[in-house]
């Protein structure tokens, strides 16, 4: 075993995944713990109802922010990674100017739409209309924040990216909520704390990226590639659609719990907001099992783009399968702990949260299947197969919506958990199939089997 570990660490690509992925792993653990603590604090001060109202308000803000970015954030990983490999740093600046202009115009437009449609949205999902109107002013800073941390990811500044993506929002939200609750216990406090954090991290991410990029000016290539809007949109729009369906898979369950009537006798909860609060807690806890997956993908994504541009398919296969192996062994122990300690973990948030134990177990099992599948989705997106990824995500989203529509009225939050797990499993297995079809190898990792035959 020790010889095997030493052999792997001597491999350049594996060492990069392990070392940089390890840094992201630590940030991911920190971010998950802070997220867990933030959820706990909100539940402690404001209960399941308060947590549910907060979640719905943030979901609406994220929907409008998602559209405002037009996929430029994810596209930036591909473009910036490619430009950085060729030392075309002036090209990165030109790409950013076009991107920031587009995102700014879209964000302002969508903020106006969000503000004036607040009452309609609130009636549809049983949310607080005042929260939605307040959130409408924060579409632009949240869009800028997301764009800039993805830029850092493209430059392979994984430590900085990991801090902003995994840790910063929960950290600053927690700080502000602890400050604000010393003066008031108004139900809106969690929302104001989150929005305060958005301002801070948006400004920080901008200046840090500018600083990192400025350090590269002495190494700049004389060749400048000025991408046209058409070239950017050909990549970004399919990614936007893919992001949208991924968002649907992640948030449809919460939205539909707000929209649909649920059997309160089965769920044991009196309001839609309370159900969403409990379900969100189970969902967040289950996500803790994916710390390995998300940490390794942080460094693997630009690595995929780099190797694909070089047409080095042998290394691409090796890095992909090494990634999956690391993901699996960091996920399996956590899922076992979650299953055997589910009642205790959900009970930490309060007795009313224990009705979500079954949902927590089901969602955790879904995460285990994801770990078997590895970074198949990222591989497709970074290697020019974003349309395939989008189509698979659409299938997964349709399954998720249909099953939630059928199961929520019957089983409440447990039905939503089952719907989410099934859609996640189908989504990931289809991604594995298409990676095999397009690149000739599986991303699957099966313990004690070193290599899967083609």
FENURGI-V820178 format. One record per residue. N is the residue number from 1. RES is the residue in one letter. PHI is phi in whole degrees, -180 to 180 (NA if undefined). OMEGA is omega as a letter, one per 40 degrees, with the letter a starting at -180 (999 if undefined). Layout:
[[N RES PHI OMEGA] [N RES PHI OMEGA]]
//
This chain:
[[1 X NA a] [2 X -64 i] [3 X -63 a] [4 X -64 i] [5 X -64 i] [6 X -63 i] [7 X -63 a] [8 X -65 a] [9 X -69 i] [10 X -77 i] [11 X -75 a] [12 X -59 a] [13 X -68 i] [14 X -65 i] [15 X -61 i] [16 X -66 i] [17 X -63 a] [18 X -69 a] [19 X -71 a] [20 X -73 i] [21 X -65 i] [22 X -66 i] [23 X -64 i] [24 X -63 i] [25 X -61 i] [26 X -65 i] [27 X -64 a] [28 X -65 i] [29 X -60 i] [30 X -60 i] [31 X -64 i] [32 X -66 i] [33 X -65 i] [34 X -66 i] [35 X -64 i] [36 X -61 a] [37 X -67 i] [38 X -63 i] [39 X -61 i] [40 X -62 a] [41 X -64 i] [42 X -64 i] [43 X -64 a] [44 X -66 a] [45 X -83 a] [46 X -124 i] [47 X 72 a] [48 X -64 i] [49 X -63 i] [50 X -63 i] [51 X -65 i] [52 X -64 i] [53 X -61 i] [54 X -62 a] [55 X -61 a] [56 X -61 i] [57 X -63 a] [58 X -69 i] [59 X -60 i] [60 X -62 i] [61 X -59 a] [62 X -69 i] [63 X -63 a] [64 X -67 i] [65 X -66 i] [66 X -56 a] [67 X -67 a] [68 X -63 a] [69 X -81 i] [70 X 54 i] [71 X 80 a] [72 X -65 a] [73 X -65 i] [74 X -72 i] [75 X -62 a] [76 X -63 i] [77 X -61 a] [78 X -66 a] [79 X -67 a] [80 X -68 i] [81 X -62 i] [82 X -68 i] [83 X -64 a] [84 X -65 i] [85 X -60 a] [86 X -97 i] [87 X 60 i] [88 X -94 a] [89 X -74 i] [90 X -65 i] [91 X -67 i] [92 X -63 a] [93 X -63 i] [94 X -65 i] [95 X -63 a] [96 X -66 i] [97 X -61 i] [98 X -64 a] [99 X -66 a] [100 X -66 i] [101 X -64 a] [102 X -64 a] [103 X -63 a] [104 X -63 a] [105 X -62 a] [106 X -65 a] [107 X -65 i] [108 X -64 i] [109 X -61 a] [110 X -72 i] [111 X -63 i] [112 X -64 i] [113 X -62 a] [114 X -63 a] [115 X -63 a] [116 X -82 i] [117 X -105 a] [118 X -58 a] [119 X -64 a] [120 X -64 a] [121 X -63 a] [122 X -62 i] [123 X -65 a] [124 X -67 a] [125 X -112 a] [126 X 59 a] [127 X -105 i] [128 X -90 a] [129 X -63 i] [130 X -64 i] [131 X -62 a] [132 X -66 i] [133 X -64 i] [134 X -62 a] [135 X -63 a] [136 X -61 a] [137 X -82 a] [138 X -117 i] [139 X -66 a] [140 X -65 i] [141 X -62 i] [142 X -69 i] [143 X -63 i] [144 X -62 i] [145 X -60 a] [146 X -63 i] [147 X -60 a] [148 X -74 i] [149 X -72 i] [150 X -72 i] [151 X -59 i] [152 X -62 i] [153 X -64 i] [154 X -62 i] [155 X -80 a] [156 X 64 i] [157 X -88 a] [158 X -68 i] [159 X -63 i] [160 X -67 i] [161 X -58 a] [162 X -65 i] [163 X -61 a] [164 X -68 a] [165 X -73 a] [166 X -93 a] [167 X -109 a] [168 X -62 a] [169 X -63 i] [170 X -66 a] [171 X -62 a] [172 X -71 i] [173 X -63 i] [174 X -64 i] [175 X -60 a] [176 X -68 a] [177 X -68 i] [178 X -68 i] [179 X -71 a] [180 X -66 a] [181 X -71 i] [182 X -73 a] [183 X -111 a] [184 X -157 i] [185 X -118 i] [186 X -62 a] [187 X -59 a] [188 X -81 a] [189 X -56 i] [190 X -58 i] [191 X -66 i] [192 X -63 i] [193 X -64 i] [194 X -64 a] [195 X -66 i] [196 X -63 i] [197 X -66 a] [198 X -60 i] [199 X -61 a] [200 X -62 a] [201 X -73 i] [202 X -65 i] [203 X -67 a] [204 X -60 a] [205 X -63 i] [206 X -63 a] [207 X -69 i] [208 X -68 i] [209 X -64 i] [210 X -60 i] [211 X -67 a] [212 X -62 a] [213 X -68 a] [214 X -64 i] [215 X -70 a] [216 X -96 a] [217 X -63 a] [218 X -73 a] [219 X -103 a] [220 X -71 i] [221 X -77 i] [222 X -76 a] [223 X -82 i] [224 X -118 i] [225 X -112 a] [226 X -101 a] [227 X -66 i] [228 X -83 i] [229 X -57 a] [230 X -62 i] [231 X -63 a] [232 X -68 a] [233 X -65 i] [234 X -61 i] [235 X -92 a] [236 X -72 a] [237 X -66 i] [238 X -60 i] [239 X -68 i] [240 X -62 i] [241 X -63 i] [242 X -65 i] [243 X -61 a] [244 X -64 a] [245 X -73 i] [246 X -65 i] [247 X -63 i] [248 X -60 i] [249 X -64 a] [250 X -84 a] [251 X -121 i] [252 X -57 a] [253 X -58 i] [254 X -67 a] [255 X -64 a] [256 X -73 i] [257 X -66 i] [258 X -77 a] [259 X -83 a] [260 X -88 i] [261 X -76 a] [262 X -122 i] [263 X -75 a] [264 X -61 i] [265 X -65 a] [266 X -75 a] [267 X -75 a] [268 X 77 a] [269 X -121 a] [270 X -93 a] [271 X -132 i] [272 X -62 i] [273 X -62 i] [274 X -65 i] [275 X -62 i] [276 X -63 i] [277 X -61 i] [278 X -68 a] [279 X -64 i] [280 X -60 i] [281 X -63 i] [282 X -62 a] [283 X -65 a] [284 X -63 i] [285 X -64 a] [286 X -65 i] [287 X -64 i] [288 X -59 i] [289 X -68 a] [290 X -96 a] [291 X -59 i] [292 X -66 a] [293 X -56 a] [294 X -72 i] [295 X -69 a] [296 X -67 i] [297 X -62 a] [298 X -58 i] [299 X -90 a] [300 X -69 a] [301 X -59 i] [302 X -65 i] [303 X -66 i] [304 X -59 a] [305 X -62 a] [306 X -65 a] [307 X -69 i] [308 X -68 i] [309 X -62 i] [310 X -81 a] [311 X 59 i] [312 X -93 a] [313 X -74 i] [314 X -66 i] [315 X -68 i] [316 X -61 i] [317 X -64 a] [318 X -63 a] [319 X -64 i] [320 X -61 a] [321 X -74 i] [322 X -66 i] [323 X -61 a] [324 X -62 i] [325 X -62 i] [326 X -63 a] [327 X -62 a] [328 X -62 a] [329 X -75 i] [330 X -93 a] [331 X -97 a] [332 X -55 a] [333 X -61 a] [334 X -66 i] [335 X -64 i] [336 X -60 i] [337 X -62 a] [338 X -62 a] [339 X -67 a] [340 X -81 a] [341 X -118 a] [342 X -61 a] [343 X -64 i] [344 X -65 a] [345 X -65 i] [346 X -69 a] [347 X -68 i] [348 X -61 a] [349 X -87 a] [350 X 131 a] [351 X -60 a] [352 X -65 a] [353 X -82 a] [354 X -68 i] [355 X -68 a] [356 X -96 a] [357 X -61 a] [358 X -60 i] [359 X -61 a] [360 X -62 a] [361 X -65 a] [362 X -61 a] [363 X -65 i] [364 X -66 i] [365 X -63 i] [366 X -62 i] [367 X -64 i] [368 X -65 i] [369 X -63 i] [370 X -60 a] [371 X -66 i] [372 X -61 a] [373 X -82 i] [374 X 74 a] [375 X -95 a] [376 X -59 a] [377 X -64 i] [378 X -64 i] [379 X -60 i] [380 X -62 a] [381 X -69 a] [382 X -84 a] [383 X -119 i] [384 X 77 a] [385 X -111 a] [386 X -67 i] [387 X -68 i] [388 X -62 i] [389 X -58 a] [390 X -61 a] [391 X -64 i] [392 X -65 i] [393 X -64 i] [394 X -63 i] [395 X -60 i] [396 X -61 a] [397 X -68 i] [398 X -63 i] [399 X -60 a] [400 X -62 a] [401 X -63 a] [402 X -62 a] [403 X -67 i] [404 X -62 i] [405 X -62 a] [406 X -80 a] [407 X -88 a] [408 X -61 i] [409 X -63 a] [410 X -94 a] [411 X -116 i] [412 X 63 a] [413 X -65 i] [414 X -68 i] [415 X -64 i] [416 X -65 i] [417 X -65 i] [418 X -63 i] [419 X -60 a] [420 X -66 a] [421 X -62 a] [422 X -61 a] [423 X -65 i] [424 X -64 a] [425 X -63 a] [426 X -62 a] [427 X -56 a] [428 X -72 i] [429 X -66 i] [430 X -66 i] [431 X -62 i] [432 X -60 i] [433 X -60 a] [434 X -73 i] [435 X -64 i] [436 X -61 a] [437 X -68 a] [438 X -86 a] [439 X -117 i] [440 X 85 i] [441 X -143 i] [442 X -92 i] [443 X -92 a] [444 X -59 i] [445 X -127 i] [446 X -114 a] [447 X -54 i] [448 X 72 i] [449 X -117 a] [450 X -69 a] [451 X -149 i] [452 X -93 a] [453 X -63 i] [454 X -72 999]]
//
